[in-house]
Amino acid sequence: MAKLATTVVLLALATSVASAQSPPSGREAGAPAQIMTSVPSNSSTVTNWYKQNVYDTSNNKIGEVMDVLLDREGKVTALVIGVGGFLGAGEKDVMVPFNAVRVTTKDNNKWYLVMNSNKDALKNAKGFKYDRNATTWTPEEAPTTTGTPGRAR
């Protein structure tokens, strides 16, 4: 699991290399980026996580990975898992630490995400919603941003 986490971090860092090449005015980009000539061993893509089903230890589907959260250093910190609902209606998004989900394989070495929890525990967990204006996840009970507040007259 540590190798997989390291791989995801390396992928995030490699993705940020392109944006670091043209620093915004007034900001330092740091040392020149290292350009890789081969794929790191034991690496995986975010595709193996994002929009993938998550199962409990009894092989019951308990949700789907809706987002992968990174800290400012590029380390994967959490997964947002959509649980419940039918065809997207009534679905709830909850957060779990990245290390709460492990990867295993089944059926011809196909990726398979497993979590030591169940659907009821996730349904009862605190929910989050994505605020498109602030481009961040916020607790369900928090108000979303709606742009610039109006001026008092």
C-alpha positions in Angstrom: 0.0 0.0 0.0 2.9 2.3 0.8 4.3 1.7 -2.7 0.9 2.5 -4.2 0.6 5.7 -2.2 4.1 6.7 -3.3 3.2 6.0 -6.9 0.1 8.2 -6.7 2.2 11.0 -5.2 4.7 10.7 -8.0 1.9 10.9 -10.5 0.6 14.0 -8.9 4.1 15.5 -8.8 4.7 14.7 -12.4 1.4 16.3 -13.4 2.3 19.4 -11.5 5.7 19.7 -13.4 4.0 21.1 -16.5 2.3 23.9 -14.5 5.5 24.6 -12.6 7.4 25.4 -15.8 5.6 28.7 -16.3 5.4 30.3 -12.9 2.8 33.1 -12.4 4.4 36.5 -12.1 6.0 37.3 -8.7 6.3 33.6 -7.8 9.4 31.4 -7.7 9.1 28.0 -9.4 12.0 26.5 -7.4 14.7 24.2 -8.8 14.3 22.9 -12.4 12.0 19.9 -12.6 13.4 16.4 -13.0 12.3 14.9 -16.3 11.7 11.1 -16.1 12.8 8.8 -18.8 10.9 5.7 -17.5 7.8 4.8 -15.7 8.4 4.3 -11.9 8.1 0.7 -10.8 4.9 -0.2 -9.0 3.2 3.0 -10.2 -0.5 3.2 -10.9 -2.7 5.8 -12.4 -5.5 7.8 -10.7 -7.8 5.9 -13.1 -7.4 2.9 -10.9 -9.0 4.8 -8.0 -11.3 7.5 -9.5 -14.9 6.4 -10.3 -14.1 2.9 -9.1 -16.4 0.8 -6.9 -15.5 0.2 -3.3 -16.4 -3.1 -1.6 -16.6 -4.3 2.0 -14.7 -7.3 3.2 -17.7 -9.5 2.3 -17.6 -8.4 -1.3 -20.6 -6.2 -1.1 -20.5 -2.9 -3.0 -20.6 0.0 -0.5 -19.8 3.0 -2.7 -17.8 4.6 -5.5 -14.7 6.8 -5.4 -16.0 10.3 -6.4 -12.7 12.3 -5.8 -9.1 11.9 -4.7 -7.8 14.6 -2.4 -4.2 15.8 -2.3 -2.4 18.1 0.1 -0.2 20.9 -1.1 2.8 18.6 -1.3 1.0 16.3 -3.6 0.4 13.5 -1.0 -3.0 11.7 -1.3 -4.8 12.4 1.9 -8.4 11.3 1.4 -11.0 9.7 -0.8 -14.5 11.0 -1.3 -16.8 8.0 -1.6 -20.4 8.3 -2.9 -22.8 6.0 -1.1 -26.5 5.2 -1.3 -29.0 6.6 -3.8 -30.3 5.2 -7.0 -28.8 6.4 -10.3 -27.2 9.3 -8.6 -30.4 10.5 -6.8 -30.1 10.5 -3.0 -26.4 9.8 -3.0 -24.3 11.0 -0.1 -20.6 11.8 -0.4 -18.4 10.9 2.6 -14.6 11.2 3.2 -12.3 8.5 4.3 -8.6 8.5 4.8 -6.7 7.3 1.8 -5.2 4.4 3.8 -8.7 3.1 4.7 -9.1 1.6 1.3 -6.8 -1.1 0.1 -6.2 -2.5 -3.4 -6.5 -6.1 -4.2 -7.0 -7.9 -7.5 -9.6 -10.4 -8.8 -10.8 -11.8 -12.1 -7.6 -11.8 -14.2 -5.8 -9.3 -12.0 -8.4 -6.5 -12.3 -8.1 -3.7 -9.7 -10.5 -4.1 -6.8 -10.9 -1.6 -3.9 -11.8 -3.0 -0.5 -12.6 -1.1 2.7 -13.1 -2.5 6.3 -16.5 -0.8 6.7 -20.1 -1.3 5.5 -22.7 0.7 3.6 -24.7 1.6 6.7 -21.6 3.0 8.4 -20.9 5.2 5.4 -24.6 6.3 5.1 -24.5 7.4 8.8 -21.2 9.3 8.4 -21.0 13.0 8.0 -21.7 14.1 4.5 -19.9 16.5 2.2 -20.8 18.5 -0.9 -18.7 20.0 -3.6 -18.8 23.8 -3.8 -18.1 24.5 -7.5 -17.5 28.2 -6.9 -14.8 27.6 -4.2 -13.6 24.4 -5.8 -13.5 22.6 -2.5 -15.5 20.0 -0.5 -17.5 21.4 2.4 -19.7 19.8 5.1 -23.3 19.3 3.9 -24.7 21.7 6.5 -22.3 24.5 5.5 -23.7 27.1 3.0 -22.2 27.1 -0.4 -20.6 30.2 -1.9 -22.8 32.2 -4.4 -20.3 34.7 -5.6 -19.6 38.2 -4.3 -21.9 39.3 -1.5 -24.2 42.2 -2.2 -23.5 45.6 -0.6 -25.6 47.0 2.2 -27.6 50.1 1.1 
